[in-house]
Amino acid sequence: MALRYEIILYWSNVDQAFIAEVPELPGCAANGSTYAEAIQNVEVIMQEWIETAQALGRSIPEPQGRLLSA
């Protein structure tokens, strides 16, 4: 399954880690000690989010592309 959701990636001083959030999938986020690790981790969480929603019969949002305006 191609995951085409926007990911917001930022450094958290509180967590001392990079945080990757997926705004279109509520509560879907992961962290990592590097950019690459945070992205890799959030890809796993996105897949699990979708699988859980499917198992529970919940709707899965269609990817909308870029959510933030420049």
JORAUR-V91511 format. One record per run of one state. SS is the DSSP state (hx for helix, st for strand, lp for the rest). FROM is the first residue (numbers start at 1). TO is the last residue. Records with the same first field share a line. If there is no record, write none. Layout:
SS->FROM-TO ; FROM-TO
//
This chain:
lp->1-7 ; 13-16 ; 22-28 ; 33-34 ; 56-70
st->8-12 ; 17-21 ; 29-32
hx->35-55
//
